Amino acid sequence: MEYRRFPMGALWTNAYLLWDERGVALLVDPGGDPSEALDFAEGKKLQIEWVLLTHGHGDHIGGLDEARARSGRGVAIHRADAAMLTSPEENLSRWMGAPIQSVAAEKTLEDGETFCVGQMRVQVIHTPGHTAGSSCFLVSGEGSEVLLSGDTLFARSVGRTDLPGGSESDLKASLVKLAVLDERLPVLPGHGPETSLGKERAENPYWP
């Protein structure tokens, strides 16, 4: 399994393209113009099967329609954030000056759900706090494993909880949920640099 990061949009949201040795891929959080990621996928002859969303804020879905059109199966998001895709008020893009209104996701996700994308296995870990439906994706395959943490966990920080749907107590509980994972696990956050669970356990002031 391989992956590559593509910063997108005005807030430099980290989108990630992950793929297996057969060229089956998934794209996570296309927050702005996804053309660089889509061109990269085309150049490597990758087939994007799913577009996964860690949550529904506007800065994570800005390039959703174009990305969806290039995917085989469409968009997946946790059930609790599903309504955000169709409402500029819910996804907060109305207040960012560039309203985003997409159509409903093809798949709604639940905590603990697992599914396969090619030779990759995706486990959904519901981690509310930043939004009600914020989720992390534990993706494993071909001897490697990564955690896509969205805006739940950053390098030495966490996602804000003062926006609609946010909850500081929920976020603390979500971090406890992540704390049981292997400390060697690479963490790919929604903004900022890559980190690891062990590094966050040692250096993140918000760690439980």
Order of alpha helices (4+ residues) and beta strands (2+ residues): beta-beta-beta-alpha-beta-alpha-alpha-beta-beta-beta-beta-beta-beta-beta-beta-alpha-beta-beta-alpha
